[in-house]
């Protein structure tokens, strides 16, 4: 399992991303709740770079 932890100033969130083969998980700890669109956008930004 590759464990990559992103510390970015992006909606004040701490992003913890797991990549297991073709399966990818992302856990967001945000100062404010993320709506679905923001969640998907952030998820894509993370995994488009990997």
mmCIF entry with sequence, helices, sheets and N, C-alpha, C, O atoms, coordinates in Angstrom:
data_MODEL
# 
_entry.id   MODEL 
# 
_entity.id                         1 
_entity.type                       polymer 
_entity.pdbx_number_of_molecules   1 
# 
_entity_poly.entity_id                      1 
_entity_poly.type                           'polypeptide(L)' 
_entity_poly.nstd_linkage                   no 
_entity_poly.nstd_monomer                   no 
_entity_poly.pdbx_seq_one_letter_code       
;(UNK)(UNK)(UNK)(UNK)(UNK)(UNK)(UNK)(UNK)(UNK)(UNK)(UNK)(UNK)(UNK)(UNK)(UNK)(UNK)
(UNK)(UNK)(UNK)(UNK)(UNK)(UNK)(UNK)(UNK)(UNK)(UNK)(UNK)(UNK)(UNK)(UNK)(UNK)(UNK)
(UNK)(UNK)(UNK)(UNK)(UNK)(UNK)(UNK)(UNK)(UNK)(UNK)(UNK)(UNK)(UNK)(UNK)(UNK)(UNK)
(UNK)(UNK)
;
_entity_poly.pdbx_seq_one_letter_code_can   XXXXXXXXXXXXXXXXXXXXXXXXXXXXXXXXXXXXXXXXXXXXXXXXXX 
_entity_poly.pdbx_strand_id                 A 
# 
loop_
_entity_poly_seq.entity_id 
_entity_poly_seq.num 
_entity_poly_seq.mon_id 
_entity_poly_seq.hetero 
1 1  UNK n 
1 2  UNK n 
1 3  UNK n 
1 4  UNK n 
1 5  UNK n 
1 6  UNK n 
1 7  UNK n 
1 8  UNK n 
1 9  UNK n 
1 10 UNK n 
1 11 UNK n 
1 12 UNK n 
1 13 UNK n 
1 14 UNK n 
1 15 UNK n 
1 16 UNK n 
1 17 UNK n 
1 18 UNK n 
1 19 UNK n 
1 20 UNK n 
1 21 UNK n 
1 22 UNK n 
1 23 UNK n 
1 24 UNK n 
1 25 UNK n 
1 26 UNK n 
1 27 UNK n 
1 28 UNK n 
1 29 UNK n 
1 30 UNK n 
1 31 UNK n 
1 32 UNK n 
1 33 UNK n 
1 34 UNK n 
1 35 UNK n 
1 36 UNK n 
1 37 UNK n 
1 38 UNK n 
1 39 UNK n 
1 40 UNK n 
1 41 UNK n 
1 42 UNK n 
1 43 UNK n 
1 44 UNK n 
1 45 UNK n 
1 46 UNK n 
1 47 UNK n 
1 48 UNK n 
1 49 UNK n 
1 50 UNK n 
# 
_struct_asym.id          A 
_struct_asym.entity_id   1 
# 
_struct_conf.conf_type_id            HELX_P 
_struct_conf.id                      HELX_P1 
_struct_conf.pdbx_PDB_helix_id       AA1 
_struct_conf.beg_label_comp_id       UNK 
_struct_conf.beg_label_asym_id       A 
_struct_conf.beg_label_seq_id        36 
_struct_conf.pdbx_beg_PDB_ins_code   ? 
_struct_conf.end_label_comp_id       UNK 
_struct_conf.end_label_asym_id       A 
_struct_conf.end_label_seq_id        48 
_struct_conf.pdbx_end_PDB_ins_code   ? 
_struct_conf.beg_auth_comp_id        UNK 
_struct_conf.beg_auth_asym_id        A 
_struct_conf.beg_auth_seq_id         36 
_struct_conf.end_auth_comp_id        UNK 
_struct_conf.end_auth_asym_id        A 
_struct_conf.end_auth_seq_id         48 
_struct_conf.pdbx_PDB_helix_class    1 
_struct_conf.details                 ? 
_struct_conf.pdbx_PDB_helix_length   13 
# 
_struct_conf_type.id          HELX_P 
_struct_conf_type.criteria    ? 
_struct_conf_type.reference   ? 
# 
_struct_sheet.id               AA1 
_struct_sheet.type             ? 
_struct_sheet.number_strands   3 
_struct_sheet.details          ? 
# 
loop_
_struct_sheet_order.sheet_id 
_struct_sheet_order.range_id_1 
_struct_sheet_order.range_id_2 
_struct_sheet_order.offset 
_struct_sheet_order.sense 
AA1 1 2 ? anti-parallel 
AA1 2 3 ? anti-parallel 
# 
loop_
_struct_sheet_range.sheet_id 
_struct_sheet_range.id 
_struct_sheet_range.beg_label_comp_id 
_struct_sheet_range.beg_label_asym_id 
_struct_sheet_range.beg_label_seq_id 
_struct_sheet_range.pdbx_beg_PDB_ins_code 
_struct_sheet_range.end_label_comp_id 
_struct_sheet_range.end_label_asym_id 
_struct_sheet_range.end_label_seq_id 
_struct_sheet_range.pdbx_end_PDB_ins_code 
_struct_sheet_range.beg_auth_comp_id 
_struct_sheet_range.beg_auth_asym_id 
_struct_sheet_range.beg_auth_seq_id 
_struct_sheet_range.end_auth_comp_id 
_struct_sheet_range.end_auth_asym_id 
_struct_sheet_range.end_auth_seq_id 
AA1 1 UNK A 2  ? UNK A 7  ? UNK A 2  UNK A 7  
AA1 2 UNK A 14 ? UNK A 20 ? UNK A 14 UNK A 20 
AA1 3 UNK A 23 ? UNK A 29 ? UNK A 23 UNK A 29 
# 
loop_
_atom_site.group_PDB 
_atom_site.id 
_atom_site.type_symbol 
_atom_site.label_atom_id 
_atom_site.label_alt_id 
_atom_site.label_comp_id 
_atom_site.label_asym_id 
_atom_site.label_entity_id 
_atom_site.label_seq_id 
_atom_site.pdbx_PDB_ins_code 
_atom_site.Cartn_x 
_atom_site.Cartn_y 
_atom_site.Cartn_z 
_atom_site.occupancy 
_atom_site.B_iso_or_equiv 
_atom_site.pdbx_formal_charge 
_atom_site.auth_seq_id 
_atom_site.auth_comp_id 
_atom_site.auth_asym_id 
_atom_site.auth_atom_id 
_atom_site.pdbx_PDB_model_num 
ATOM 1   N N  . UNK A 1 1  ? 0.848   -1.194 0.000   1.00 0.00 ? 1  UNK A N  1 
ATOM 2   C CA . UNK A 1 1  ? 0.000   0.000  0.000   1.00 0.00 ? 1  UNK A CA 1 
ATOM 3   C C  . UNK A 1 1  ? 0.883   1.244  0.000   1.00 0.00 ? 1  UNK A C  1 
ATOM 4   O O  . UNK A 1 1  ? 1.786   1.381  0.826   1.00 0.00 ? 1  UNK A O  1 
ATOM 5   N N  . UNK A 1 2  ? 0.611   2.135  -0.929  1.00 0.00 ? 2  UNK A N  1 
ATOM 6   C CA . UNK A 1 2  ? 1.296   3.423  -0.931  1.00 0.00 ? 2  UNK A CA 1 
ATOM 7   C C  . UNK A 1 2  ? 0.453   4.409  -0.144  1.00 0.00 ? 2  UNK A C  1 
ATOM 8   O O  . UNK A 1 2  ? -0.715  4.630  -0.463  1.00 0.00 ? 2  UNK A O  1 
ATOM 9   N N  . UNK A 1 3  ? 1.035   4.992  0.869   1.00 0.00 ? 3  UNK A N  1 
ATOM 10  C CA . UNK A 1 3  ? 0.319   5.972  1.682   1.00 0.00 ? 3  UNK A CA 1 
ATOM 11  C C  . UNK A 1 3  ? 0.937   7.334  1.426   1.00 0.00 ? 3  UNK A C  1 
ATOM 12  O O  . UNK A 1 3  ? 2.112   7.569  1.707   1.00 0.00 ? 3  UNK A O  1 
ATOM 13  N N  . UNK A 1 4  ? 0.129   8.214  0.892   1.00 0.00 ? 4  UNK A N  1 
ATOM 14  C CA . UNK A 1 4  ? 0.609   9.548  0.576   1.00 0.00 ? 4  UNK A CA 1 
ATOM 15  C C  . UNK A 1 4  ? -0.232  10.540 1.356   1.00 0.00 ? 4  UNK A C  1 
ATOM 16  O O  . UNK A 1 4  ? -1.459  10.531 1.258   1.00 0.00 ? 4  UNK A O  1 
ATOM 17  N N  . UNK A 1 5  ? 0.414   11.383 2.119   1.00 0.00 ? 5  UNK A N  1 
ATOM 18  C CA . UNK A 1 5  ? -0.318  12.373 2.895   1.00 0.00 ? 5  UNK A CA 1 
ATOM 19  C C  . UNK A 1 5  ? -0.017  13.751 2.325   1.00 0.00 ? 5  UNK A C  1 
ATOM 20  O O  . UNK A 1 5  ? 1.140   14.156 2.211   1.00 0.00 ? 5  UNK A O  1 
ATOM 21  N N  . UNK A 1 6  ? -1.070  14.455 1.972   1.00 0.00 ? 6  UNK A N  1 
ATOM 22  C CA . UNK A 1 6  ? -0.938  15.774 1.381   1.00 0.00 ? 6  UNK A CA 1 
ATOM 23  C C  . UNK A 1 6  ? -1.227  16.834 2.437   1.00 0.00 ? 6  UNK A C  1 
ATOM 24  O O  . UNK A 1 6  ? -2.284  16.810 3.068   1.00 0.00 ? 6  UNK A O  1 
ATOM 25  N N  . UNK A 1 7  ? -0.307  17.750 2.630   1.00 0.00 ? 7  UNK A N  1 
ATOM 26  C CA . UNK A 1 7  ? -0.559  18.891 3.501   1.00 0.00 ? 7  UNK A CA 1 
ATOM 27  C C  . UNK A 1 7  ? -0.623  20.107 2.588   1.00 0.00 ? 7  UNK A C  1 
ATOM 28  O O  . UNK A 1 7  ? 0.404   20.682 2.227   1.00 0.00 ? 7  UNK A O  1 
ATOM 29  N N  . UNK A 1 8  ? -1.816  20.483 2.226   1.00 0.00 ? 8  UNK A N  1 
ATOM 30  C CA . UNK A 1 8  ? -1.977  21.599 1.303   1.00 0.00 ? 8  UNK A CA 1 
ATOM 31  C C  . UNK A 1 8  ? -2.944  22.600 1.896   1.00 0.00 ? 8  UNK A C  1 
ATOM 32  O O  . UNK A 1 8  ? -3.848  22.242 2.649   1.00 0.00 ? 8  UNK A O  1 
ATOM 33  N N  . UNK A 1 9  ? -2.746  23.838 1.554   1.00 0.00 ? 9  UNK A N  1 
ATOM 34  C CA . UNK A 1 9  ? -3.737  24.840 1.917   1.00 0.00 ? 9  UNK A CA 1 
ATOM 35  C C  . UNK A 1 9  ? -4.751  24.847 0.796   1.00 0.00 ? 9  UNK A C  1 
ATOM 36  O O  . UNK A 1 9  ? -4.605  25.578 -0.184  1.00 0.00 ? 9  UNK A O  1 
ATOM 37  N N  . UNK A 1 10 ? -5.766  24.041 0.941   1.00 0.00 ? 10 UNK A N  1 
ATOM 38  C CA . UNK A 1 10 ? -6.814  23.915 -0.065  1.00 0.00 ? 10 UNK A CA 1 
ATOM 39  C C  . UNK A 1 10 ? -8.096  23.760 0.714   1.00 0.00 ? 10 UNK A C  1 
ATOM 40  O O  . UNK A 1 10 ? -8.424  22.659 1.155   1.00 0.00 ? 10 UNK A O  1 
ATOM 41  N N  . UNK A 1 11 ? -8.820  24.832 0.889   1.00 0.00 ? 11 UNK A N  1 
ATOM 42  C CA . UNK A 1 11 ? -9.994  24.857 1.751   1.00 0.00 ? 11 UNK A CA 1 
ATOM 43  C C  . UNK A 1 11 ? -9.636  24.439 3.176   1.00 0.00 ? 11 UNK A C  1 
ATOM 44  O O  . UNK A 1 11 ? -10.442 23.818 3.870   1.00 0.00 ? 11 UNK A O  1 
ATOM 45  N N  . UNK A 1 12 ? -8.429  24.780 3.603   1.00 0.00 ? 12 UNK A N  1 
ATOM 46  C CA . UNK A 1 12 ? -7.963  24.485 4.956   1.00 0.00 ? 12 UNK A CA 1 
ATOM 47  C C  . UNK A 1 12 ? -8.077  23.004 5.292   1.00 0.00 ? 12 UNK A C  1 
ATOM 48  O O  . UNK A 1 12 ? -8.397  22.646 6.426   1.00 0.00 ? 12 UNK A O  1 
ATOM 49  N N  . UNK A 1 13 ? -7.819  22.156 4.326   1.00 0.00 ? 13 UNK A N  1 
ATOM 50  C CA . UNK A 1 13 ? -8.033  20.738 4.581   1.00 0.00 ? 13 UNK A CA 1 
ATOM 51  C C  . UNK A 1 13 ? -6.730  19.970 4.657   1.00 0.00 ? 13 UNK A C  1 
ATOM 52  O O  . UNK A 1 13 ? -5.707  20.362 4.095   1.00 0.00 ? 13 UNK A O  1 
ATOM 53  N N  . UNK A 1 14 ? -6.806  18.881 5.363   1.00 0.00 ? 14 UNK A N  1 
ATOM 54  C CA . UNK A 1 14 ? -5.705  17.927 5.381   1.00 0.00 ? 14 UNK A CA 1 
ATOM 55  C C  . UNK A 1 14 ? -6.217  16.716 4.629   1.00 0.00 ? 14 UNK A C  1 
ATOM 56  O O  . UNK A 1 14 ? -7.247  16.144 4.986   1.00 0.00 ? 14 UNK A O  1 
ATOM 57  N N  . UNK A 1 15 ? -5.499  16.328 3.591   1.00 0.00 ? 15 UNK A N  1 
ATOM 58  C CA . UNK A 1 15 ? -5.964  15.253 2.722   1.00 0.00 ? 15 UNK A CA 1 
ATOM 59  C C  . UNK A 1 15 ? -5.095  14.021 2.952   1.00 0.00 ? 15 UNK A C  1 
ATOM 60  O O  . UNK A 1 15 ? -3.868  14.072 2.854   1.00 0.00 ? 15 UNK A O  1 
ATOM 61  N N  . UNK A 1 16 ? -5.754  12.932 3.255   1.00 0.00 ? 16 UNK A N  1 
ATOM 62  C CA . UNK A 1 16 ? -5.049  11.671 3.407   1.00 0.00 ? 16 UNK A CA 1 
ATOM 63  C C  . UNK A 1 16 ? -5.499  10.766 2.276   1.00 0.00 ? 16 UNK A C  1 
ATOM 64  O O  . UNK A 1 16 ? -6.679  10.431 2.178   1.00 0.00 ? 16 UNK A O  1 
ATOM 65  N N  . UNK A 1 17 ? -4.573  10.372 1.426   1.00 0.00 ? 17 UNK A N  1 
ATOM 66  C CA . UNK A 1 17 ? -4.935  9.596  0.243   1.00 0.00 ? 17 UNK A CA 1 
ATOM 67  C C  . UNK A 1 17 ? -4.254  8.232  0.275   1.00 0.00 ? 17 UNK A C  1 
ATOM 68  O O  . UNK A 1 17 ? -3.061  8.115  0.556   1.00 0.00 ? 17 UNK A O  1 
ATOM 69  N N  . UNK A 1 18 ? -5.032  7.227  -0.015  1.00 0.00 ? 18 UNK A N  1 
ATOM 70  C CA . UNK A 1 18 ? -4.506  5.868  -0.094  1.00 0.00 ? 18 UNK A CA 1 
ATOM 71  C C  . UNK A 1 18 ? -4.623  5.383  -1.530  1.00 0.00 ? 18 UNK A C  1 
ATOM 72  O O  . UNK A 1 18 ? -5.624  5.634  -2.201  1.00 0.00 ? 18 UNK A O  1 
ATOM 73  N N  . UNK A 1 19 ? -3.611  4.699  -1.988  1.00 0.00 ? 19 UNK A N  1 
ATOM 74  C CA . UNK A 1 19 ? -3.672  4.117  -3.319  1.00 0.00 ? 19 UNK A CA 1 
ATOM 75  C C  . UNK A 1 19 ? -3.288  2.651  -3.194  1.00 0.00 ? 19 UNK A C  1 
ATOM 76  O O  . UNK A 1 19 ? -2.155  2.321  -2.846  1.00 0.00 ? 19 UNK A O  1 
ATOM 77  N N  . UNK A 1 20 ? -4.239  1.779  -3.480  1.00 0.00 ? 20 UNK A N  1 
ATOM 78  C CA . UNK A 1 20 ? -4.000  0.340  -3.389  1.00 0.00 ? 20 UNK A CA 1 
ATOM 79  C C  . UNK A 1 20 ? -4.291  -0.247 -4.761  1.00 0.00 ? 20 UNK A C  1 
ATOM 80  O O  . UNK A 1 20 ? -5.451  -0.472 -5.106  1.00 0.00 ? 20 UNK A O  1 
ATOM 81  N N  . UNK A 1 21 ? -3.259  -0.494 -5.535  1.00 0.00 ? 21 UNK A N  1 
ATOM 82  C CA . UNK A 1 21 ? -3.455  -0.968 -6.898  1.00 0.00 ? 21 UNK A CA 1 
ATOM 83  C C  . UNK A 1 21 ? -4.244  0.056  -7.688  1.00 0.00 ? 21 UNK A C  1 
ATOM 84  O O  . UNK A 1 21 ? -3.835  1.209  -7.820  1.00 0.00 ? 21 UNK A O  1 
ATOM 85  N N  . UNK A 1 22 ? -5.390  -0.382 -8.216  1.00 0.00 ? 22 UNK A N  1 
ATOM 86  C CA . UNK A 1 22 ? -6.237  0.527  -8.985  1.00 0.00 ? 22 UNK A CA 1 
ATOM 87  C C  . UNK A 1 22 ? -7.287  1.191  -8.106  1.00 0.00 ? 22 UNK A C  1 
ATOM 88  O O  . UNK A 1 22 ? -8.054  2.033  -8.573  1.00 0.00 ? 22 UNK A O  1 
ATOM 89  N N  . UNK A 1 23 ? -7.320  0.806  -6.822  1.00 0.00 ? 23 UNK A N  1 
ATOM 90  C CA . UNK A 1 23 ? -8.327  1.365  -5.922  1.00 0.00 ? 23 UNK A CA 1 
ATOM 91  C C  . UNK A 1 23 ? -7.729  2.552  -5.186  1.00 0.00 ? 23 UNK A C  1 
ATOM 92  O O  . UNK A 1 23 ? -6.618  2.473  -4.662  1.00 0.00 ? 23 UNK A O  1 
ATOM 93  N N  . UNK A 1 24 ? -8.459  3.637  -5.148  1.00 0.00 ? 24 UNK A N  1 
ATOM 94  C CA . UNK A 1 24 ? -7.946  4.856  -4.536  1.00 0.00 ? 24 UNK A CA 1 
ATOM 95  C C  . UNK A 1 24 ? -8.944  5.385  -3.525  1.00 0.00 ? 24 UNK A C  1 
ATOM 96  O O  . UNK A 1 24 ? -10.147 5.434  -3.782  1.00 0.00 ? 24 UNK A O  1 
ATOM 97  N N  . UNK A 1 25 ? -8.430  5.775  -2.384  1.00 0.00 ? 25 UNK A N  1 
ATOM 98  C CA . UNK A 1 25 ? -9.277  6.308  -1.328  1.00 0.00 ? 25 UNK A CA 1 
ATOM 99  C C  . UNK A 1 25 ? -8.744  7.674  -0.934  1.00 0.00 ? 25 UNK A C  1 
ATOM 100 O O  . UNK A 1 25 ? -7.533  7.898  -0.943  1.00 0.00 ? 25 UNK A O  1 
ATOM 101 N N  . UNK A 1 26 ? -9.625  8.573  -0.593  1.00 0.00 ? 26 UNK A N  1 
ATOM 102 C CA . UNK A 1 26 ? -9.198  9.871  -0.088  1.00 0.00 ? 26 UNK A CA 1 
ATOM 103 C C  . UNK A 1 26 ? -10.053 10.239 1.112   1.00 0.00 ? 26 UNK A C  1 
ATOM 104 O O  . UNK A 1 26 ? -11.279 10.125 1.078   1.00 0.00 ? 26 UNK A O  1 
ATOM 105 N N  . UNK A 1 27 ? -9.397  10.678 2.164   1.00 0.00 ? 27 UNK A N  1 
ATOM 106 C CA . UNK A 1 27 ? -10.103 11.087 3.373   1.00 0.00 ? 27 UNK A CA 1 
ATOM 107 C C  . UNK A 1 27 ? -9.785  12.560 3.606   1.00 0.00 ? 27 UNK A C  1 
ATOM 108 O O  . UNK A 1 27 ? -8.619  12.950 3.657   1.00 0.00 ? 27 UNK A O  1 
ATOM 109 N N  . UNK A 1 28 ? -10.805 13.356 3.745   1.00 0.00 ? 28 UNK A N  1 
ATOM 110 C CA . UNK A 1 28 ? -10.626 14.792 3.899   1.00 0.00 ? 28 UNK A CA 1 
ATOM 111 C C  . UNK A 1 28 ? -10.979 15.220 5.318   1.00 0.00 ? 28 UNK A C  1 
ATOM 112 O O  . UNK A 1 28 ? -12.054 14.902 5.825   1.00 0.00 ? 28 UNK A O  1 
ATOM 113 N N  . UNK A 1 29 ? -10.076 15.932 5.940   1.00 0.00 ? 29 UNK A N  1 
ATOM 114 C CA . UNK A 1 29 ? -10.370 16.540 7.232   1.00 0.00 ? 29 UNK A CA 1 
ATOM 115 C C  . UNK A 1 29 ? -10.365 18.041 6.991   1.00 0.00 ? 29 UNK A C  1 
ATOM 116 O O  . UNK A 1 29 ? -9.308  18.652 6.833   1.00 0.00 ? 29 UNK A O  1 
ATOM 117 N N  . UNK A 1 30 ? -11.548 18.623 6.966   1.00 0.00 ? 30 UNK A N  1 
ATOM 118 C CA . UNK A 1 30 ? -11.666 20.016 6.555   1.00 0.00 ? 30 UNK A CA 1 
ATOM 119 C C  . UNK A 1 30 ? -12.159 20.889 7.693   1.00 0.00 ? 30 UNK A C  1 
ATOM 120 O O  . UNK A 1 30 ? -12.851 20.433 8.604   1.00 0.00 ? 30 UNK A O  1 
ATOM 121 N N  . UNK A 1 31 ? -11.788 22.142 7.613   1.00 0.00 ? 31 UNK A N  1 
ATOM 122 C CA . UNK A 1 31 ? -12.302 23.110 8.564   1.00 0.00 ? 31 UNK A CA 1 
ATOM 123 C C  . UNK A 1 31 ? -13.772 23.386 8.283   1.00 0.00 ? 31 UNK A C  1 
ATOM 124 O O  . UNK A 1 31 ? -14.526 23.795 9.166   1.00 0.00 ? 31 UNK A O  1 
ATOM 125 N N  . UNK A 1 32 ? -14.156 23.155 7.046   1.00 0.00 ? 32 UNK A N  1 
ATOM 126 C CA . UNK A 1 32 ? -15.563 23.319 6.682   1.00 0.00 ? 32 UNK A CA 1 
ATOM 127 C C  . UNK A 1 32 ? -15.980 22.094 5.884   1.00 0.00 ? 32 UNK A C  1 
ATOM 128 O O  . UNK A 1 32 ? -15.159 21.495 5.190   1.00 0.00 ? 32 UNK A O  1 
ATOM 129 N N  . UNK A 1 33 ? -17.264 21.715 5.979   1.00 0.00 ? 33 UNK A N  1 
ATOM 130 C CA . UNK A 1 33 ? -17.717 20.537 5.231   1.00 0.00 ? 33 UNK A CA 1 
ATOM 131 C C  . UNK A 1 33 ? -17.562 20.763 3.728   1.00 0.00 ? 33 UNK A C  1 
ATOM 132 O O  . UNK A 1 33 ? -17.778 21.867 3.229   1.00 0.00 ? 33 UNK A O  1 
ATOM 133 N N  . UNK A 1 34 ? -17.193 19.721 3.032   1.00 0.00 ? 34 UNK A N  1 
ATOM 134 C CA . UNK A 1 34 ? -17.065 19.819 1.582   1.00 0.00 ? 34 UNK A CA 1 
ATOM 135 C C  . UNK A 1 34 ? -18.361 19.363 0.931   1.00 0.00 ? 34 UNK A C  1 
ATOM 136 O O  . UNK A 1 34 ? -18.926 18.333 1.298   1.00 0.00 ? 34 UNK A O  1 
ATOM 137 N N  . UNK A 1 35 ? -18.820 20.134 -0.027  1.00 0.00 ? 35 UNK A N  1 
ATOM 138 C CA . UNK A 1 35 ? -19.959 19.657 -0.803  1.00 0.00 ? 35 UNK A CA 1 
ATOM 139 C C  . UNK A 1 35 ? -19.438 18.657 -1.839  1.00 0.00 ? 35 UNK A C  1 
ATOM 140 O O  . UNK A 1 35 ? -18.230 18.510 -2.028  1.00 0.00 ? 35 UNK A O  1 
ATOM 141 N N  . UNK A 1 36 ? -20.351 17.990 -2.486  1.00 0.00 ? 36 UNK A N  1 
ATOM 142 C CA . UNK A 1 36 ? -19.953 16.895 -3.381  1.00 0.00 ? 36 UNK A CA 1 
ATOM 143 C C  . UNK A 1 36 ? -19.079 17.383 -4.538  1.00 0.00 ? 36 UNK A C  1 
ATOM 144 O O  . UNK A 1 36 ? -18.121 16.709 -4.915  1.00 0.00 ? 36 UNK A O  1 
ATOM 145 N N  . UNK A 1 37 ? -19.399 18.533 -5.095  1.00 0.00 ? 37 UNK A N  1 
ATOM 146 C CA . UNK A 1 37 ? -18.626 19.057 -6.223  1.00 0.00 ? 37 UNK A CA 1 
ATOM 147 C C  . UNK A 1 37 ? -17.196 19.366 -5.806  1.00 0.00 ? 37 UNK A C  1 
ATOM 148 O O  . UNK A 1 37 ? -16.248 19.020 -6.511  1.00 0.00 ? 37 UNK A O  1 
ATOM 149 N N  . UNK A 1 38 ? -17.043 20.014 -4.664  1.00 0.00 ? 38 UNK A N  1 
ATOM 150 C CA . UNK A 1 38 ? -15.707 20.345 -4.181  1.00 0.00 ? 38 UNK A CA 1 
ATOM 151 C C  . UNK A 1 38 ? -14.919 19.082 -3.885  1.00 0.00 ? 38 UNK A C  1 
ATOM 152 O O  . UNK A 1 38 ? -13.726 18.997 -4.176  1.00 0.00 ? 38 UNK A O  1 
ATOM 153 N N  . UNK A 1 39 ? -15.602 18.096 -3.302  1.00 0.00 ? 39 UNK A N  1 
ATOM 154 C CA . UNK A 1 39 ? -14.952 16.820 -2.993  1.00 0.00 ? 39 UNK A CA 1 
ATOM 155 C C  . UNK A 1 39 ? -14.419 16.174 -4.261  1.00 0.00 ? 39 UNK A C  1 
ATOM 156 O O  . UNK A 1 39 ? -13.267 15.744 -4.302  1.00 0.00 ? 39 UNK A O  1 
ATOM 157 N N  . UNK A 1 40 ? -15.249 16.101 -5.295  1.00 0.00 ? 40 UNK A N  1 
ATOM 158 C CA . UNK A 1 40 ? -14.841 15.464 -6.550  1.00 0.00 ? 40 UNK A CA 1 
ATOM 159 C C  . UNK A 1 40 ? -13.706 16.231 -7.214  1.00 0.00 ? 40 UNK A C  1 
ATOM 160 O O  . UNK A 1 40 ? -12.771 15.629 -7.741  1.00 0.00 ? 40 UNK A O  1 
ATOM 161 N N  . UNK A 1 41 ? -13.785 17.547 -7.191  1.00 0.00 ? 41 UNK A N  1 
ATOM 162 C CA . UNK A 1 41 ? -12.741 18.369 -7.800  1.00 0.00 ? 41 UNK A CA 1 
ATOM 163 C C  . UNK A 1 41 ? -11.410 18.155 -7.097  1.00 0.00 ? 41 UNK A C  1 
ATOM 164 O O  . UNK A 1 41 ? -10.373 17.991 -7.740  1.00 0.00 ? 41 UNK A O  1 
ATOM 165 N N  . UNK A 1 42 ? -11.453 18.158 -5.765  1.00 0.00 ? 42 UNK A N  1 
ATOM 166 C CA . UNK A 1 42 ? -10.232 17.955 -4.990  1.00 0.00 ? 42 UNK A CA 1 
ATOM 167 C C  . UNK A 1 42 ? -9.673  16.568 -5.228  1.00 0.00 ? 42 UNK A C  1 
ATOM 168 O O  . UNK A 1 42 ? -8.464  16.399 -5.382  1.00 0.00 ? 42 UNK A O  1 
ATOM 169 N N  . UNK A 1 43 ? -10.549 15.571 -5.259  1.00 0.00 ? 43 UNK A N  1 
ATOM 170 C CA . UNK A 1 43 ? -10.142 14.184 -5.491  1.00 0.00 ? 43 UNK A CA 1 
ATOM 171 C C  . UNK A 1 43 ? -9.451  14.066 -6.844  1.00 0.00 ? 43 UNK A C  1 
ATOM 172 O O  . UNK A 1 43 ? -8.421  13.403 -6.967  1.00 0.00 ? 43 UNK A O  1 
ATOM 173 N N  . UNK A 1 44 ? -10.020 14.710 -7.855  1.00 0.00 ? 44 UNK A N  1 
ATOM 174 C CA . UNK A 1 44 ? -9.432  14.656 -9.199  1.00 0.00 ? 44 UNK A CA 1 
ATOM 175 C C  . UNK A 1 44 ? -8.082  15.357 -9.237  1.00 0.00 ? 44 UNK A C  1 
ATOM 176 O O  . UNK A 1 44 ? -7.153  14.878 -9.889  1.00 0.00 ? 44 UNK A O  1 
ATOM 177 N N  . UNK A 1 45 ? -7.964  16.483 -8.546  1.00 0.00 ? 45 UNK A N  1 
ATOM 178 C CA . UNK A 1 45 ? -6.696  17.207 -8.539  1.00 0.00 ? 45 UNK A CA 1 
ATOM 179 C C  . UNK A 1 45 ? -5.593  16.358 -7.921  1.00 0.00 ? 45 UNK A C  1 
ATOM 180 O O  . UNK A 1 45 ? -4.451  16.368 -8.380  1.00 0.00 ? 45 UNK A O  1 
ATOM 181 N N  . UNK A 1 46 ? -5.953  15.622 -6.874  1.00 0.00 ? 46 UNK A N  1 
ATOM 182 C CA . UNK A 1 46 ? -4.964  14.777 -6.213  1.00 0.00 ? 46 UNK A CA 1 
ATOM 183 C C  . UNK A 1 46 ? -4.526  13.653 -7.133  1.00 0.00 ? 46 UNK A C  1 
ATOM 184 O O  . UNK A 1 46 ? -3.331  13.447 -7.344  1.00 0.00 ? 46 UNK A O  1 
ATOM 185 N N  . UNK A 1 47 ? -5.498  12.920 -7.684  1.00 0.00 ? 47 UNK A N  1 
ATOM 186 C CA . UNK A 1 47 ? -5.159  11.684 -8.375  1.00 0.00 ? 47 UNK A CA 1 
ATOM 187 C C  . UNK A 1 47 ? -4.822  11.880 -9.844  1.00 0.00 ? 47 UNK A C  1 
ATOM 188 O O  . UNK A 1 47 ? -4.342  10.945 -10.485 1.00 0.00 ? 47 UNK A O  1 
ATOM 189 N N  . UNK A 1 48 ? -5.058  13.065 -10.399 1.00 0.00 ? 48 UNK A N  1 
ATOM 190 C CA . UNK A 1 48 ? -4.610  13.322 -11.764 1.00 0.00 ? 48 UNK A CA 1 
ATOM 191 C C  . UNK A 1 48 ? -3.089  13.466 -11.784 1.00 0.00 ? 48 UNK A C  1 
ATOM 192 O O  . UNK A 1 48 ? -2.460  13.301 -12.829 1.00 0.00 ? 48 UNK A O  1 
ATOM 193 N N  . UNK A 1 49 ? -2.503  13.773 -10.632 1.00 0.00 ? 49 UNK A N  1 
ATOM 194 C CA . UNK A 1 49 ? -1.067  13.995 -10.552 1.00 0.00 ? 49 UNK A CA 1 
ATOM 195 C C  . UNK A 1 49 ? -0.310  12.714 -10.255 1.00 0.00 ? 49 UNK A C  1 
ATOM 196 O O  . UNK A 1 49 ? 0.920   12.708 -10.282 1.00 0.00 ? 49 UNK A O  1 
ATOM 197 N N  . UNK A 1 50 ? -1.032  11.610 -9.967  1.00 0.00 ? 50 UNK A N  1 
ATOM 198 C CA . UNK A 1 50 ? -0.340  10.373 -9.590  1.00 0.00 ? 50 UNK A CA 1 
ATOM 199 C C  . UNK A 1 50 ? -0.379  9.375  -10.723 1.00 0.00 ? 50 UNK A C  1 
ATOM 200 O O  . UNK A 1 50 ? 0.152   8.272  -10.593 1.00 0.00 ? 50 UNK A O  1 
# 
